[in-house]
Amino acid sequence: MNRGKGIAPDSSIAVREFTKWTDDMDFRLLTAMLDEARLGNRVDGSWTTQAYNNMVESLRQSGLIGITKNNIKNRQKSLNDRWREVHDLFSGLSGFAWDESTKRFSAEPEVWDDLLTTKPSTAKWRVNPIRYYDLMEELWGADRATGHMARTAREARRNISTPSYRVDLNDDVNNIQEEQPFDPGFDSAYRSPPHVDSYSPGDGT
């Protein structure tokens, strides 16, 4: 059977699967994603159908004609997981900065030594680069911060204790604890603590 030996491949034939993404392909994908994010085609951290269509078309025009929506989803997850690991590790550490030239987080040797003492597993990031970290930070950094704040807010709400009253329906109505009278000087949903610094002098005082 003639398998096309000696025949130049047709560049218009779509590739069904990609076994390896190159750095150049990652750059093109991240650039296409940022273009769609800036156009507002990303809602609550999720791409719209139009965004995926646009990204596939953008990559096709750049020469990656075999890329599909599923390819984009899978590669995005891989890139996002890698970025999140590095972001969560270094974003809260002082003394570290991402170096554009080396594509790694750099710090003074003693700072790295201190980190490795407490987290030996981070040694790989001392030698392994993470390319296009700045693009991924622009793409996902705000979502990560928002998600963290949302979790913090939910935890705070769970920790808020509200007063509860137990009422025995057999009790005389005069024995039921009354609510505090409404104070017209404050909003009924919120009462400021009685602290002198929280009050401003009135006019004419």
C-alpha positions as CSV (number, residue, x, y, z in Angstrom):
1,M,0.0,0.0,0.0
2,N,1.3,3.4,-0.9
3,R,1.7,5.4,2.3
4,G,2.8,8.6,0.5
5,K,6.6,8.0,0.6
6,G,8.3,10.8,-1.1
7,I,5.2,13.0,-1.2
8,A,5.2,16.3,0.6
9,P,2.6,16.5,3.4
10,D,-0.4,18.6,2.7
11,S,-0.3,21.5,5.2
12,S,-4.1,21.8,5.1
13,I,-4.6,18.3,6.6
14,A,-5.7,18.7,10.2
15,V,-3.7,16.8,12.8
16,R,-6.0,14.7,15.0
17,E,-4.0,14.7,18.2
18,F,-1.0,16.6,19.5
19,T,1.4,14.5,21.6
20,K,3.6,17.4,22.6
21,W,3.1,21.2,22.8
22,T,6.1,23.3,22.0
23,D,6.9,26.6,23.7
24,D,5.9,28.4,20.5
25,M,2.5,26.8,20.5
26,D,2.0,27.7,24.2
27,F,2.9,31.3,23.3
28,R,0.4,31.4,20.5
29,L,-2.3,29.8,22.6
30,L,-1.8,32.2,25.6
31,T,-1.8,35.2,23.2
32,A,-5.1,34.1,21.7
33,M,-6.5,33.6,25.2
34,L,-5.5,37.0,26.3
35,D,-7.0,38.6,23.2
36,E,-10.3,36.9,24.0
37,A,-10.2,37.9,27.7
38,R,-9.6,41.5,26.7
39,L,-12.6,41.3,24.4
40,G,-14.8,40.2,27.4
41,N,-15.3,36.7,26.1
42,R,-14.5,35.2,29.5
43,V,-17.3,35.2,32.0
44,D,-16.7,34.2,35.6
45,G,-13.6,32.4,34.7
46,S,-15.1,30.4,31.8
47,W,-14.7,30.9,28.1
48,T,-17.7,31.5,26.0
49,T,-18.4,29.4,22.9
50,Q,-17.5,32.3,20.8
51,A,-14.1,32.6,22.6
52,Y,-13.3,29.0,21.8
53,N,-14.3,29.5,18.2
54,N,-12.1,32.6,17.9
55,M,-9.1,30.9,19.5
56,V,-9.3,27.9,17.2
57,E,-9.5,30.3,14.2
58,S,-6.6,32.4,15.6
59,L,-4.4,29.4,16.0
60,R,-5.4,28.1,12.6
61,Q,-4.4,31.4,11.0
62,S,-1.1,31.2,12.8
63,G,-0.4,27.8,11.2
64,L,-1.8,25.4,13.9
65,I,-4.6,24.1,11.8
66,G,-5.1,20.9,13.7
67,I,-5.9,22.5,17.1
68,T,-9.4,21.8,18.3
69,K,-11.5,23.1,21.2
70,N,-10.6,20.0,23.2
71,N,-6.9,20.5,22.5
72,I,-7.3,24.1,23.9
73,K,-9.1,22.9,27.0
74,N,-6.6,20.2,27.8
75,R,-3.6,22.4,27.3
76,Q,-5.1,25.3,29.3
77,K,-5.6,22.9,32.2
78,S,-2.0,21.8,32.0
79,L,-0.7,25.3,31.9
80,N,-3.0,26.6,34.6
81,D,-2.1,23.8,37.0
82,R,1.6,24.5,36.5
83,W,1.1,28.2,36.9
84,R,-1.0,27.9,40.0
85,E,1.6,25.7,41.7
86,V,4.3,28.4,41.1
87,H,2.0,31.3,41.8
88,D,0.7,29.9,45.1
89,L,4.3,29.1,46.2
90,F,6.0,32.4,45.4
91,S,3.3,35.1,45.4
92,G,3.3,35.3,49.2
93,L,7.1,35.0,49.7
94,S,9.4,38.0,50.1
95,G,12.8,38.0,48.5
96,F,11.7,36.2,45.3
97,A,11.1,37.8,41.9
98,W,10.4,36.3,38.5
99,D,13.3,36.8,36.1
100,E,12.3,37.4,32.5
101,S,15.7,36.4,31.2
102,T,15.9,33.0,32.9
103,K,12.1,32.3,33.1
104,R,12.6,31.4,36.8
105,F,12.0,32.9,40.2
106,S,15.3,34.2,41.6
107,A,16.4,35.1,45.0
108,E,19.6,35.4,47.1
109,P,21.1,32.0,47.8
110,E,20.4,32.2,51.5
111,V,16.7,33.0,50.8
112,W,16.5,29.9,48.6
113,D,18.2,27.8,51.3
114,D,15.7,28.9,53.9
115,L,12.8,27.9,51.6
116,L,14.3,24.5,50.8
117,T,14.8,23.8,54.4
118,T,11.1,24.1,55.0
119,K,9.9,22.9,51.6
120,P,12.4,20.6,49.9
121,S,9.9,19.8,47.2
122,T,10.3,23.3,45.8
123,A,13.9,22.6,44.7
124,K,12.7,21.9,41.1
125,W,11.7,25.5,40.7
126,R,15.2,26.6,41.4
127,V,16.4,25.1,38.1
128,N,13.2,24.5,36.0
129,P,11.9,27.5,34.1
130,I,8.3,28.4,33.7
131,R,7.9,30.2,30.4
132,Y,5.3,32.9,29.8
133,Y,4.6,33.2,33.5
134,D,3.9,36.9,33.0
135,L,1.2,36.1,30.4
136,M,-0.4,33.4,32.6
137,E,-0.3,35.8,35.5
138,E,-2.2,38.4,33.5
139,L,-4.6,35.8,32.3
140,W,-5.4,34.0,35.6
141,G,-3.9,36.1,38.4
142,A,-7.1,38.1,39.0
143,D,-9.3,35.0,39.0
144,R,-6.9,33.4,41.6
145,A,-7.1,36.5,43.9
146,T,-10.9,36.6,43.5
147,G,-11.3,33.0,44.3
148,H,-9.1,33.3,47.4
149,M,-11.1,36.3,48.6
150,A,-14.4,34.5,48.0
151,R,-13.2,31.5,50.1
152,T,-12.1,33.9,52.8
153,A,-15.5,35.6,52.8
154,R,-17.3,32.3,53.0
155,E,-15.2,31.2,55.9
156,A,-15.8,34.5,57.7
157,R,-19.5,34.2,57.3
158,R,-19.4,30.7,58.8
159,N,-17.6,32.1,61.8
160,I,-20.2,34.8,62.5
161,S,-22.3,34.0,65.5
162,T,-25.8,35.4,65.6
163,P,-27.9,35.6,68.8
164,S,-30.7,33.0,69.1
165,Y,-33.6,33.0,71.4
166,R,-35.5,30.0,72.7
167,V,-39.2,30.6,73.3
168,D,-41.5,28.2,75.1
169,L,-45.0,28.7,73.6
170,N,-46.4,27.8,77.0
171,D,-44.7,30.8,78.6
172,D,-46.6,33.9,79.5
173,V,-46.1,36.5,76.8
174,N,-44.7,38.9,79.4
175,N,-41.8,36.5,80.0
176,I,-40.6,36.4,76.3
177,Q,-37.4,38.3,75.8
178,E,-38.0,41.5,73.9
179,E,-35.8,42.7,71.0
180,Q,-33.8,45.8,71.4
181,P,-35.8,48.9,70.5
182,F,-35.2,50.4,67.1
183,D,-32.6,53.2,67.2
184,P,-33.5,55.8,64.5
185,G,-29.9,57.0,64.5
186,F,-28.5,53.8,63.0
187,D,-29.3,51.5,60.2
188,S,-31.4,48.6,61.5
189,A,-29.1,46.1,59.7
190,Y,-25.9,47.3,61.2
191,R,-24.9,48.9,64.5
192,S,-21.5,50.4,65.0
193,P,-19.6,49.5,68.2
194,P,-19.7,52.2,70.8
195,H,-16.1,53.5,70.2
196,V,-15.3,57.1,70.6
197,D,-13.2,57.2,67.4
198,S,-16.1,56.0,65.3
199,Y,-18.0,59.3,65.8
200,S,-17.4,62.6,64.1
201,P,-18.1,65.9,65.9
202,G,-21.4,67.4,64.8
203,D,-21.9,70.8,63.2
204,G,-21.5,73.6,65.6
205,T,-19.5,71.7,68.2
